[in-house]
Amino acid sequence: MTLAEKLRSGARTVGYWVLSDNPQAVERIAGTGYDYVCFDAQHGLLDYRAILDGLTALDARGCAGLVRVQDNRQFWIGQALDAGAAGVIIPMVNSAEDARAAVAACRYPPVGRRSMGPVRAELRFPTTPAETDAAVLCLPMIETAEGLENVEEIAATPGVDGLYIGPSDLRLGLGGATPDDPAYDDVFAAALERVRAAAASAGVVAGIHTPSGDGAARRFAEGFTWVSVASDLTHLEQAARSHLGTALG
C-alpha cells in the first residue's frame, strides 16, 4: 500500500519530522518503521540539495517522503514533487482560494497547472499525469484563526487529501501568549474538534503535529488518524542531555 492509499483510507499513519541536513541519519530513521519522513523546508535547516539527498536516502530503505514546502507557491510545490516527494504539506492555507491554488500546483493539467518535469519523481511514480496525480498528496495546513474560520470550505476543496494542524501557530493565532499557553486549552481543544469534524464531513483525513510518541498516542486516542512526531534536532538534544545526566549521576 502506498502512503497516499494508506493515509486516504484513514488507516493509522505516523511519520517523523526532520529539520537538519543529515541524509545518513534520515536513512537510519527510515528503517525504524515510520510510514514516512517529512522534511521541513519552511522552518528547517534544509535547502533543495538537502531535501533531494534526504529523499534519495529514503529510497534506500523503501520509506516515503513528504515535504513541508516553504510557501503555497507553484515553484516550491512543484520542486518538491519533482524531487520525488510523495506529497506536500502546505503552510498558511487560510481560505478555499488558497486551497485551490495548492491543489492546482500539485496536479497536472487539465486538473491543475503543475509543469511536466518530474526528474527524480519519474523513478518513483507513474509518468502518466492522471496516475501521478492520484499518487501524490496535497495536504494544506490549518494553523491560523482565518484558516480555522474557513476550515469547512478548505476541507471540501476538490483535490485536498487531508488537513494538517500546526498546533503551535494555531494556538497563537487563537490568542495564546505562547505556543502551549494553558489558558487556551479549551479554545484549542474546540478548534481541533472543528478541524476533525470538517475533515470527516468532507471525506478527508485530519492530521496533527506532535512533539513525542506520548503526544502522538494521545492524538490517536482523540480520533486523529494521522500524526507526525517531531523532530530530529529536539530528540537529539533530549538524548544527549539524558545520557549526560546519567553519566554524571
Helices and strands as residue ranges (DSSP letters): H 3-9, E 13-18, H 23-30, E 36-40, H 48-61, E 64-68, H 74-82, E 87-90, H 96-106, G 121-123, H 129-135, E 137-142, H 145-149, H 151-155, E 162-165, H 167-173, G 182-184, H 185-202, E 205-210, H 213-222, E 226-229, H 232-248
